[in-house]
Each structure stands twice: as structure tokens, then as C-alpha cells.
Amino acid sequence: MGLLLGLSNGLGAVNAALLTIGRWLGAICLGLMVVVILAQVFFRYVLSNALPWPEEASRFLMLWSTGLMAPTAFRRGGFVVIDMVVRLLPRSLATGLFVLLMVLAILVLWTALGIGWSEVTGLGGRFQMDALWAPAALDFSSWVKMPKSAMLASLLVGVALLLLVAVELALRNLCILFFGPDGLHEIPETIILGSGAE
Amino acid sequence: MLSFFLPLFILFLMLGLPVVFALLASPAILLWMNGQERDIVLLYRNVYEGMNSFPLMAIPFFMLAGELMNRGGISARIVGFAQAMVGHFRGGLAQVNVVDSMLFAGISGSAVADVAALGSIIIPQMEKKGYPKPFAAAITAASAIIGPIIPPSGIMIIYAYVMGESVAALFLAGIVPGILIGIALMITIRLMADRYNLPAAMQRATWRETGQAGGAAFWPLMTPILLMGGILSGVFTPTEAAAVTVGYSFLISILLLKTLTLRDVPGVLTRAGITSSVVMLLVGAAMAFKTVAALAHTPELLAAGLLGITEDPLLLLLLVNILLFIVGMFLDAGPAIIILGPILAPIFVQLGVDPVHFAVVMVINLTVGLLTPPMGLVLFATSAVSGLRVETIARAVLPFLAVEFLVILLVTYIPAISLTLPRLAGFVD
């Protein structure tokens, strides 16, 4: 029991810290997205100068915001689920089923992680982005076009964080199944109803 | 072999696997069993490409704008204005409930946000005036579903993206049906007011009082004009209009109304970001699912099945309405559109139904589905706000649900209701 509980709580602490950083960075990305698009509108209509980079920059920020924040939604039970059947089952059976479903999710995410890694490090990731530049020197004296891998990495990071959360949820429910919920770390309640679009 | 991925997907959903994983696991497993492991890479790429979209960015922006408005305490101003306008009718506060949902729909575009923002104000007021609490909760829930029908609408943006339709056309097509639902609910309340002796009307507001209430709600109520005006005049794309709406909401909440402080902004960004990340991931997974559905000829197989029943488009529309209504009982509107849109829409377009018309039928039907148990998001939200049991609200909402189903049939069989505005704006032939 001690090992399982320790693993679950240890991973829970790691995830809580990582996802807090993820939420902060994701919120900054979302705020910057608004600023970038408003700048696009301002430059186009007020300064009559259509900027080439806002569209790509905002997509870049949106992908990172999604990758960094979706794992928090998953951890807090915010992913859309049909739980009618589960609610009809006895508690221990429902917990067992949940563990099995998390194993399936882990398999999906593990496969995605492998593919994502080869996408980021492969040929596709080495292509340059159309309009986004990054400093190549600390004194900002030279700039280079950013590689596509910087954008592709958003989904890879998202998948990696989702995988960590899925493992944590599986361990946590295994603990509940065999030893009950005593001693388990708290996970904040869900804050989302539905897919969010409703 | 590949055609088995749909039953497998439904099995995963029923067992309680999160929709996003079910959308990916079912096609991936069958691709693997079919010896097409290489195509699983395409699934991953489709998720990425599905999310990597400029038009899709309107979703987080509208969510952020709604969150800013909600936090900014504009709901009370809208209720005040609606009260001044229709509070003196018989069943006054119930009428106010419908009108403020219609006004709020032009700002937020989310039924759940509508219940959360307005329900907490109007339900206690109605209870205090002697309305039965289940009735107050039911009309709050029934009118909240106008939110995603009158623009802006998160569900319509998803539909437009997944099906390649114009966001502006869908937004315009939703205006009249949304107002029609509001009017139908108001007529129902008027009829119920006599029959059930609903509390007497409030005193009619003077012109001065109405003007004052209108003035207090003026800036928030300008949002839909800025939004639709910007899109239709060609000044903004829908995504830019959504970002401008965020900027506008920020300015009026912080600078003008001073109902929000800068300290609240990180929380607002975080909540909107988390919520929109769920939708974005779902859309990405749905784009991957859609690709495999096309490879497996699923739309063609289902079309053949449906056309085997009848080839009469009118009868098929009735059948599809019933199907959507049932689906809406078990699945939220967003995921249902993502899954069923690419399967059903091509069938009806092939039969001569206008794609914008079909989109509106689907959106309204699945939005009304938010009121039906066991999976009725708006019922859950209303239950949380009112403290009543979901079953109690579900029973009380039945008369309003019947009226809304009648409106769905009207919108289905009279295409002019949804198509006139897009036609006038040149989006539909």
C-alpha cells in the first residue's frame, strides 16, 4: 500500500507543480494572443501597415496555451465524459473500470508521445516558420527564423503532461480500489461544465 | 474492418472514456489491427493541423470575452434593463428572465454562462415575488439555450470550422430562430400566467426609469453591434472581431464600469484558457476522427442506410431531428456537432438542403438537447444555481421544451426563418 500511495502522491505533487507553471504560461499565451491580434487590427487600419507575423504568432500562442492548459482540465475531471453507465455500477466496479480506461488513455498518449517526438526531431521540425523570428545572440544582434519544431513541440508537451496526469489518475484510483481514499492527495474540483462551448 | 471503428467508438463513450481519447483510440486501434500502423501518424498530424487554425482562435477569444463580462458584473445591469422593458407584463419577472437571456445571448454565446450569470440574480428575485422555485429555475434553463443560437456562438464557430462553412453566415442565420424561441417562450409564459395565476405584474417603469436602466446597460449591449457590424462590414474577420470583443469587454469592465480589477485578470485568463483548451483538443481529435471516418466511407454507409428508409428530404429532416434530439440527451452539443456534423451534413446537402439551413437545424436541436436529462448541461448548471434537484427542473421545463421543439420544426420546414438574413447579406444564393 505504502509504495502505491507514495507513487500516487509523489506524482500528484510533481503534476500539481508542473501544471501550475503550465497554467501561468498558458494564461500569458492567451493574453498575448489578444494583444497580437489587436496589434494586427491597429496596424492595418490605423497605421495602414499590414504586419506579416501576427497570424502565425497567434496560432503559435494558441497551440502552446492548449498544450499547457488541457492537462489541468483533464486532471480536474474537466474532459467531456458520458458517465451514465459508470454511475449505474457499484463503486468498486466503477473505480476498476476507470483504471482500465486510464490504461487505454495511457496507451493512446504513449503512442502519441512517440509520434510527437519523431515529428519534433524529424525533418518536418527543421523547416522554418514563415514569419516568426527568434534572437540568435544574447545581445539580440542577430536573428534567425524559428524552426517549425518550436510550434510542433506544443502538442508534444501537452501529450507528455496528459500522460503524467493519466498515470497519476490510474495510480490514484488503484489506491482507492484496493485501500480506500485515505491518505491520498487532494485534486481541485472540476471547473468546467461540458466541452466549454455550450 | 475499418467500418467497425464507429461501434468501437460508441462502446468507449458508453464505458466513460473521455470523448477526446475515444475519438483517437477507436480509429487508431482499427488502423493498427488493419495493419495500417503508418496511418496512425496521420491521426497525430491531423490533431495538430486541426488545432493549428486561425479561424478556430475565435473560440478562446469569445470564451475570454464572456468570462470578462461575467466577472465584470454586467448581468445585474442587463436584468435591470429587461425589468424596465417587460417587468410590467403579467408574469413579469418570467418575461424579464427570457428577455435578459436574449440580450445576454448577444454578449456571451454560452447557455451555461447565461444560467450562471443571470440565474443567480433572477431566480431568487422570482422566488421572492411568489413564483414557484421550480418554475423560476425551468424558465431560466429554457431561455438560457438562446445563448448559443443568437450570435456570438461557440457551437456555431465549431460547426463552421469542422464543416468549412462561413462563421458570419451561421451567426446571421441564428438571429431570427433565437428571437423566435424567445418570443415563443414569452407567449407560453403569458398563457401560463392566466392558467396558473402567476404573480401579478410589477408596476410599469416610467420612460425615465427605462432610459436610466438602458443607460446602465448601454455599453455591454453594444457588444453584438460591434461584433456583427465589424464582421458584416468586412472590417474584421470573425477571429479579429472576437479579439476586438475581448478588448472591448476589458475596457468597459475595467475602465468604464470599474466592475473588474487588474488583479482579477490572471484568474479570468486561466479559466478561459482551461475551458478553451478542452474545446481545442476536442476539435483537433475530431478532425483526425473525421479523416478516418472518410477513409472508412462512414458518411456514405450511413447515407445509404438513411436513404434506404426514405428519400423524401422532409421526412428525413424529421427523422434527423428526432435522432439529434435523442443524441442531445446523451452528448453535449459541441462534441455531438464535431462527431455528427461531418457524417450527417453531406447527406442533406446532397438532397438539396442548404448547408447553412442544416447547420442551424443541427445547432438549435443539439442546443435544446442541453435541457434534456440524463446529459443536460443547462439542467446541471441550473440545479447548481437554484439548489433544486435536476429531476425537479427537468419536469418543470417540459412545457417550455415542447414549445422549443415546435420552433425547431418551424425552423426545419420554413428555411426562410434561418436563411433570409444570410441571403440578404449575400452569403446564401
HADDOCK unambig.tbl for C-alpha pairs under 7 A between the chains (distance, minus, plus):
assign (segid A and resid 23 and name CA) (segid B and resid 270 and name CA) 6.39 0.50 0.50
assign (segid A and resid 26 and name CA) (segid B and resid 273 and name CA) 6.82 0.50 0.50
assign (segid A and resid 27 and name CA) (segid B and resid 266 and name CA) 6.88 0.50 0.50
assign (segid A and resid 27 and name CA) (segid B and resid 269 and name CA) 5.17 0.50 0.50
assign (segid A and resid 27 and name CA) (segid B and resid 270 and name CA) 5.10 0.50 0.50
assign (segid A and resid 27 and name CA) (segid B and resid 273 and name CA) 6.16 0.50 0.50
assign (segid A and resid 30 and name CA) (segid B and resid 269 and name CA) 6.81 0.50 0.50
assign (segid A and resid 30 and name CA) (segid B and resid 273 and name CA) 6.62 0.50 0.50
assign (segid A and resid 31 and name CA) (segid B and resid 269 and name CA) 6.88 0.50 0.50
assign (segid A and resid 34 and name CA) (segid B and resid 243 and name CA) 5.55 0.50 0.50
assign (segid A and resid 37 and name CA) (segid B and resid 240 and name CA) 6.33 0.50 0.50
assign (segid A and resid 37 and name CA) (segid B and resid 243 and name CA) 6.45 0.50 0.50
assign (segid A and resid 38 and name CA) (segid B and resid 243 and name CA) 6.53 0.50 0.50
assign (segid A and resid 38 and name CA) (segid B and resid 244 and name CA) 6.50 0.50 0.50
assign (segid A and resid 55 and name CA) (segid B and resid 54 and name CA) 6.82 0.50 0.50
assign (segid A and resid 59 and name CA) (segid B and resid 52 and name CA) 6.11 0.50 0.50
assign (segid A and resid 59 and name CA) (segid B and resid 53 and name CA) 6.60 0.50 0.50
assign (segid A and resid 59 and name CA) (segid B and resid 54 and name CA) 6.24 0.50 0.50
assign (segid A and resid 63 and name CA) (segid B and resid 52 and name CA) 6.73 0.50 0.50
assign (segid A and resid 65 and name CA) (segid B and resid 273 and name CA) 6.89 0.50 0.50
assign (segid A and resid 66 and name CA) (segid B and resid 277 and name CA) 4.46 0.50 0.50
assign (segid A and resid 66 and name CA) (segid B and resid 280 and name CA) 6.84 0.50 0.50
assign (segid A and resid 69 and name CA) (segid B and resid 273 and name CA) 6.61 0.50 0.50
assign (segid A and resid 69 and name CA) (segid B and resid 274 and name CA) 5.22 0.50 0.50
assign (segid A and resid 69 and name CA) (segid B and resid 277 and name CA) 6.12 0.50 0.50
assign (segid A and resid 70 and name CA) (segid B and resid 274 and name CA) 6.05 0.50 0.50
assign (segid A and resid 70 and name CA) (segid B and resid 277 and name CA) 5.01 0.50 0.50
assign (segid A and resid 70 and name CA) (segid B and resid 278 and name CA) 5.77 0.50 0.50
assign (segid A and resid 73 and name CA) (segid B and resid 274 and name CA) 6.03 0.50 0.50
assign (segid A and resid 73 and name CA) (segid B and resid 278 and name CA) 6.90 0.50 0.50
assign (segid A and resid 79 and name CA) (segid B and resid 18 and name CA) 5.96 0.50 0.50
assign (segid A and resid 79 and name CA) (segid B and resid 278 and name CA) 6.47 0.50 0.50
assign (segid A and resid 80 and name CA) (segid B and resid 18 and name CA) 5.59 0.50 0.50
assign (segid A and resid 80 and name CA) (segid B and resid 19 and name CA) 5.79 0.50 0.50
assign (segid A and resid 81 and name CA) (segid B and resid 16 and name CA) 5.66 0.50 0.50
assign (segid A and resid 81 and name CA) (segid B and resid 17 and name CA) 6.32 0.50 0.50
assign (segid A and resid 81 and name CA) (segid B and resid 18 and name CA) 4.61 0.50 0.50
assign (segid A and resid 81 and name CA) (segid B and resid 19 and name CA) 5.88 0.50 0.50
assign (segid A and resid 82 and name CA) (segid B and resid 13 and name CA) 6.16 0.50 0.50
assign (segid A and resid 82 and name CA) (segid B and resid 14 and name CA) 6.21 0.50 0.50
assign (segid A and resid 82 and name CA) (segid B and resid 16 and name CA) 5.22 0.50 0.50
assign (segid A and resid 83 and name CA) (segid B and resid 16 and name CA) 5.10 0.50 0.50
assign (segid A and resid 85 and name CA) (segid B and resid 14 and name CA) 6.39 0.50 0.50
assign (segid A and resid 85 and name CA) (segid B and resid 15 and name CA) 6.34 0.50 0.50
assign (segid A and resid 86 and name CA) (segid B and resid 15 and name CA) 6.70 0.50 0.50
assign (segid A and resid 86 and name CA) (segid B and resid 16 and name CA) 6.56 0.50 0.50
assign (segid A and resid 101 and name CA) (segid B and resid 17 and name CA) 5.88 0.50 0.50
assign (segid A and resid 105 and name CA) (segid B and resid 21 and name CA) 6.24 0.50 0.50
assign (segid A and resid 108 and name CA) (segid B and resid 25 and name CA) 6.21 0.50 0.50
assign (segid A and resid 112 and name CA) (segid B and resid 44 and name CA) 6.62 0.50 0.50
assign (segid A and resid 115 and name CA) (segid B and resid 41 and name CA) 6.31 0.50 0.50
assign (segid A and resid 155 and name CA) (segid B and resid 48 and name CA) 6.93 0.50 0.50
assign (segid A and resid 192 and name CA) (segid B and resid 275 and name CA) 6.33 0.50 0.50
assign (segid A and resid 193 and name CA) (segid B and resid 377 and name CA) 6.71 0.50 0.50
assign (segid A and resid 194 and name CA) (segid B and resid 332 and name CA) 6.21 0.50 0.50
assign (segid A and resid 194 and name CA) (segid B and resid 377 and name CA) 6.50 0.50 0.50
assign (segid A and resid 195 and name CA) (segid B and resid 278 and name CA) 6.19 0.50 0.50
assign (segid A and resid 195 and name CA) (segid B and resid 279 and name CA) 5.66 0.50 0.50
assign (segid A and resid 195 and name CA) (segid B and resid 334 and name CA) 6.32 0.50 0.50
assign (segid A and resid 196 and name CA) (segid B and resid 275 and name CA) 5.34 0.50 0.50
assign (segid A and resid 196 and name CA) (segid B and resid 276 and name CA) 6.49 0.50 0.50
assign (segid A and resid 196 and name CA) (segid B and resid 279 and name CA) 6.40 0.50 0.50
assign (segid A and resid 197 and name CA) (segid B and resid 110 and name CA) 6.62 0.50 0.50
assign (segid A and resid 197 and name CA) (segid B and resid 154 and name CA) 4.96 0.50 0.50
assign (segid A and resid 197 and name CA) (segid B and resid 155 and name CA) 5.71 0.50 0.50
assign (segid A and resid 197 and name CA) (segid B and resid 279 and name CA) 6.80 0.50 0.50
assign (segid A and resid 197 and name CA) (segid B and resid 334 and name CA) 6.06 0.50 0.50
assign (segid A and resid 198 and name CA) (segid B and resid 110 and name CA) 5.11 0.50 0.50
assign (segid A and resid 198 and name CA) (segid B and resid 111 and name CA) 5.74 0.50 0.50
assign (segid A and resid 198 and name CA) (segid B and resid 112 and name CA) 6.20 0.50 0.50
assign (segid A and resid 198 and name CA) (segid B and resid 148 and name CA) 6.81 0.50 0.50
assign (segid A and resid 198 and name CA) (segid B and resid 154 and name CA) 6.93 0.50 0.50
assign (segid A and resid 198 and name CA) (segid B and resid 155 and name CA) 6.60 0.50 0.50
assign (segid A and resid 198 and name CA) (segid B and resid 333 and name CA) 6.57 0.50 0.50
assign (segid A and resid 198 and name CA) (segid B and resid 334 and name CA) 6.68 0.50 0.50
